[in-house]
């Protein structure tokens, strides 16, 4: 009773510790790996017997093919005497020529003559076969399970080894099969070391033909059940290797199980101690806690610069086959193969990985120039996932513990945006707030969607303001006149001011705005200040190029802008700011989009913006030509060129004066239609076109032929040629008109989307004709037209302008 009470209070007392081996001069601790061992997969035998639902023949065949594909050269395929299914599977592999010439199949048998005969029958006709016989030799099995003495246990092994020898020799002579003999003293680690050695010496003698190379006998020394730490197993292996005779004629094979969770360590230390071959399963399947994992072992060698002689370059395919055949999942944290093993959630880990990739990219560029090897050295990643056929997509995942570095890495990988550090901090707060609120992992889609929503990035995430069209022109700083050769470069400030003319959607209403500044961005900010009372200043600006697979041909610019309130510009750096981002193939448009992105963030508080109101007249100060142009673009979809805006504004002012200084928005629209015969369907007063055709004369010239009516007369066909449709039209008109027509300005854009899209064309046409005393008379007119065909749109615009001029017919 006292003893039982002691066991209850201290249950550890009922377990017996392992007995260490006295090995004072052990060598394995100072050795290192130099090459891969021989790999034996026992998935189809030891692994299969441990499954709740053993594999079908079809599943075993699929698994066998995957093992061959991965480069396994020795495969234990079955326990043929255990079932007709196993026997049929082995016969099917042989008869269907599934076994490559360099692959040895292995079959397992206990030390029983009838079962040995059945086992050897199963491999008849195979080119290479390993016959693996075992019997348990430990005290527990001798005394409890089989009730055999040491002598009886040894005699059992010797007797049946001789039977294996006799039968394999007969089958070699009959079928030409080449055999290797493997013997396992089962429960080796629980057996007295000297007795295990005695049994193996007797088996080797009974076999009688151990030689070199493929003639070597295999002694498989299993850690059938782990009963001690891995260093004890290594001691047992080194002790066996030191004492067995004719060591050069023996392959020492290891067969660790994982009862203590140290199967990998046992196999690795056992190899250093003299083991040359390892038996195991892919991903550690097997009885109880499983056999040692061959994938894990092989990839451990890989990360030490040693070729494992197994191919896992498509590891996910291997995972899919194994899990489908075994009907067992692989844990998310399982080495190399788990879903999360290449994933970092911690902010500090993510930042280290991000910096590691950036540093490695630069280091590899230098190594390529010097011809040095491109070594892998990334924090927290002992192996390159790409070597296993994996992507970098899941390297960094985000939850409430994640940091800005990881989030920035994901944005760079998936949106190709390399955020400035301060913007990383700003967006990190957005993600952190969502993750804390929802208490879950943020997926890549969550993060990219949050970014697009926060910064109004992308077509589906427009804010209150969006850029429709714009033009940047240069102004002479002294006289503010347009200067020839205007450009659209962004970010450069010099003594030449830029002017921004653009159309912006404001809460769904198009507004034409205009401003000037030292560069395109400051000009846009001036336009927003003038027309929408939005007063901001730029505190930080950066940009980079987004290259694509076309080596820069379709490269885009990414711009980042931090805005602050202009009224607080000189206050401390802790004042509120708003970040914006823009991407475009045009650097100026990219920067402008970034400014509007930041402004949208600033006005997301719902503040009211000035509405479009008209009060037009020579003395009115409330509406300028930009407001009038805004009416036209909203009512008719026409984005008038700036000089056209000026011309129509003068027409509008005269009309407003006639009507007492005020005119409605509808009145402005109707006046535009009447003035430029737009959408009025009134027949032209002077020249009408019935039809036209356009042909290519050569690569540079065109010929236009059309049917026209002049001044209400009969239709006639005229022809003209030029370097384009419009110049060809003017050449044709010159055959009928006195004087010269020339195009001073031309502009076009599209209206609508998809199948409803139309072309809008604008022409400023100049007409010169001789007057009295040989003095040239010069007049001009604007024409506008739309059509589904851009050529027809331009031709109609020219004719509308012609009909507004006092042209003179030659006849």
C-alpha positions, 0 to 999 in steps of 0.5 A: 500500500505504501508503494502504491501510494508513492506511485500515485503521488509521484507517477514518474517513479513507475518508469525505468530510465534508459541505460546509457552506453559506456562509449568514452571515445565517441566520435559522432559529436565532432562530425558533420554532414558531407553527403545524403544518405540512402533513402528508403520510403516505407510509406506504402508499408509502414505508413500504410499499415498505420492508416485508419483506412489503408490505401487502395491499389490505385492510391498506392500506385499513385503514391509510388509514382510520386515517390519515383518522381521525387527521386526515391531509389529504394521503396518498401512497397508492401507486406505481401504475405499480409493480404491479397491486396498487398500481394496484388499491388506488388505484382501489378507494379512488376507486370505493368512495368511501373518500376524504373531500372534504377529503383529497388522495391523492398518487401517485408516478411517476418521470420516464418517460412511460409510467409517468406515463400509468399513474399519472395513469390510476390517479387518474381520477375522484378529486376531489383528487390530487397527482402527485408526480414525481421524478428524482435530481439528485446527482453520484453518481446523475448520474455513476454510476447514470444517467450523465447530464450536468447538462443531461440531468438538467435536460432530463429533469425539464422534459420530463416536467413538461410531460407531467404538465401536459398529461395532468392538464389532459386529466383535469381536463377529462374527470373534473373532478379537481383536481390539484397538482403536486409535484416532488422533486429526489431526493437533494437534500441530496447535490446542489450547492445551485445546481444543485438550485435551477436544476432547480426553477426550470426545472420551475416554468417548465415547469409554467407555472401555479404560483399561490396557495393550492391552485395552488402547486407543491410542491417536495419537498426530500428528505434521501434519505440523511442525510449531515450534521447537522440544522443543515446540512439547515436551512441548505440549506432556508433557502438554497433558500427565499431564492433560489427565485423567486416564493416565494409560489407554492411549498410547500417540502416536507421529506422527511427520513430517519433514517440519522444518527438525527436525522430529527426534528431535521432536520424541525423545524429545516427547518421553522424554515428555511422548510419548510411541509410534511413527508412522513413515516410513522407511527412512522418506518417506511421504507427503512433507518432509516426516514422521519421519524416524523409522530407524534413530530413532531406530539406535539412540537408538542403539548407546546409548546402548538401544536395539531398538527392531527392527532388521537392521542387514542386512540394505542393504537388507532393503534399497533395498526393500524400494527403489525398492518399493518406487522408491525413492533413499536414499541420499548419506549423509542420516543418517545410510543408505546413501552411504557415511555416513561411509566414510571419505575423510579428511586426519585428519579424516582418520588418526583418524579412522585408529588409532582408529581401532588399539587402539580398537583392543588392548583394546578389546584383554585386555577386553576379557582377563578380561571378560569386555564388548567390547565397540565400540569407534572409532573416527567419527563412532558412530556405527559399520557398521558391526552391520548393515551388512555393511563392512569396505570397504568404510570407507575411500575413497581418493581424493585430501583432503585425507591424508596418514593415510587413504591411509595406512588403505586401503592398509592394508585392501585390500593388508594386507600391514602395511606400515612403516610411511616413506613409507606412506609419500612416497606413499601419494605423488604418490596418491596426484599427481594422484588425483590432476591431474585427479581431482576426487576421487581415488577408492580402485582399483585406489589406489591398482593399483597405489601402485602395479605400483609404487613399481612393486608389483605383477605378473602383475607389474614387473619392469626391474629387477625380481628375478627368483631363488636364493640360500643363503649359508653361508661362513666362514668369515676367509677362505670363504669356503662354510659351511654346514647347510646353511640357508636362514634367512633374516636381521640377521647380524653376523660374518658369511657372506652370499653368494647370487647365483641367476638368475635375469631377467634384461630387459627381459634377464636372468643374473646369478649374485653372491655376498656376504655380512653380510646377504641375502640383502647385498649379493644381493646388492653386486651382483647388484653392481658387475654385473650391476653397481648398487650401493645402500645401505639400510637405513631402513628395516622392516617386518611383518607377514601377517596371513590368515584364516588358523591360520598361516599355509599359513602365508606370510612375508611382507618386506619393504626396503628403499634404498639410493645411496651408494655414498651418504650414509653419506650425510644428511637424505634429500637425495633421497631414494627409497622404495620397498616392497616384500611378500613371504612365505619365509622371505629371498625371501620377503626381496630380492623382496623388494630390487629389488622393490626399485631398480626398482623404482630407475632405472625407469629413464631409465638408461642403464644397462651393457649388457651381453658380453662374452670374455672367456679365461684363461687370460680374465678378462671381463667374469666370470662363472656367465656370462657364466651361464647367456648365458645358462639360456637365450639360454636353460632355464637351471639354472645351480647349482653353482658347475655345472657352475664351471665345465662347465666354465673350459670346456669353458676356454679350448675350448676358448684357442684352438680357440684363447681366444674368443668364441661366445654366440652360440658357448658357447651354442653348446659346452654345448650341445656337452659336456653334450649330451643335446638336441643332440639326439645322441645315448648313447655310453655305456648305453641306456634305452628303458623303465622303471617302478617304483613301491612302495615296502612299504612306504619308498622304491621303486623298478625300473625295466627297459629295458637297452642296455649296450655297444651296446649289446642286451637289458636286463631287470634289477631291483634295489630298493632304497628309491627313483627313482634315488637310485633304478636306481643306485642299478639296474646299480650296478648289471651290473657294477663294482665299485660304483656309488653315487650322490654327488649333485642333483638339479631340477627346472621347465622350461616354464609355463602352459601346456608347463612346463618341469622339468630340473634335474642336477646330479653330479655323482661319480664313484669309482672302484678298481685300481692297488694295491687296490687303489680306482680310483674316477671320476665324471661327471655332467648330465643334462636332461629335461622331462615333467615327473620329475622322467624321467628327473632325471633318464635321467640326471643320465644316461647322467652322467654315459655315460660320465664316464669310467665305467667298465662292470662286464662282 
